[in-house]
Amino acid sequence: MKPQSKLWKYRDTWWGVFSDSTGTHIWRLEENRWQRSLGISSDTDVRADVLASGDLVEILLFRGVESSLIRCMQWDRDDGHTISLDHQTPVKLDEGVETATMARDDNGRLWIASDGETTIHARWIEKGADAVSGSLVLAEGVSKDDICVITSLQDGSVGVLWSNQNAQRYGFRRHVGSSNPDEWFPDEIPASASAIDHGDGMSDDHLNVAVGSDGTLYATVKTSYDTEGMPLVATLVRRPYGRWDPLYHVDDEGSRGILILDESKEIFLVVYTSYRDQSIVLKRSHTDSISFHNRVTLLKRDRINNVGATRQNVSGSFPIVATQGDSLMHTILVELK
């Protein structure tokens, strides 16, 4: 699942987009069990990214080069909750694409960021339009294994974070919504001073982000140091004024992390797979003084992997999902204390 988000909360109910043997559906969480609510595709191998805002839910159905964007509306009525398919738009991506994510700027443009064979791309849909733009290349010279993620920032801009294993660094560029779509700030090269000449370097193709109400960007990433005692699961933090903190060490073992922010408790969580323990685990840190200590096991199963959650900031309890093998999915309800 890596950078994508498949869950969202709407009026005290959790929703998700998953595929099963019959197709891809919107699901509703009821008493810790997912119930089908609306079929949106007959494809069984879709990987979705969800962007929910009010009654509008936008779902990127990632199928490689031939992907699509679905818009749904949801609302409550006297006889229950309704969710309906509103519109579908084809989205053509680049050869070699591994994943794609979405974000919206304060000008109303919907952005889609994705990778190609050796490039990082952005596309957009203007507010009120359906047509997807051509590709805008944000970075070149990355490896075919690298990916990216896009997110909205609190100043109305959007930012794209990507891995660059050839350079052994991460990259980040930002776009201001009021400017022309092809105007982006230069690469900030996050936490470049933290890079160590060891193993295959600081970068790998695992990343996931959350943004605080003050504009702080938190990202969980994976390095390629692969050495006991050195950071393998790590966190990057970009402050609202554009400065990146040094790389934070989360764990020297683990993979495929996601980051969840709870501002009501002033903490954030890094949730990831421990291949050594065959478990989904988490570590937490305070937002004002970042450090990670005790590791908590959430679920232990053979071949457990690919944890996913919401891009919304949380408060109180929330679900996460993880896959076991090719088809079995588990749901874990996390309650922060």
Beta strands, then each sheet from edge to edge (+ up, - down):
strand 1: 7-10
strand 2: 13-20
strand 3: 23-30
strand 4: 33-41
strand 5: 47-53
strand 6: 56-62
strand 7: 66-77
strand 8: 80-92
strand 9: 100-104
strand 10: 110-115
strand 11: 119-125
strand 12: 136-140
strand 13: 148-152
strand 14: 158-164
strand 15: 169-175
strand 16: 207-211
strand 17: 217-222
strand 18: 233-238
strand 19: 248-251
strand 20: 255-262
strand 21: 267-274
strand 22: 279-286
strand 23: 296-300
strand 24: 304-308
strand 25: 317-324
strand 26: 328-335
sheet 1: 1+ 2- 3+ 4-
sheet 2: 5+ 6- 7+ 8-
sheet 3: 9+ 10- 11+ 12-
sheet 4: 13+ 14- 15+
sheet 5: 16+ 17- 18+ 19-
sheet 6: 20+ 21- 22+ 23-
sheet 7: 24+ 25- 26+
end
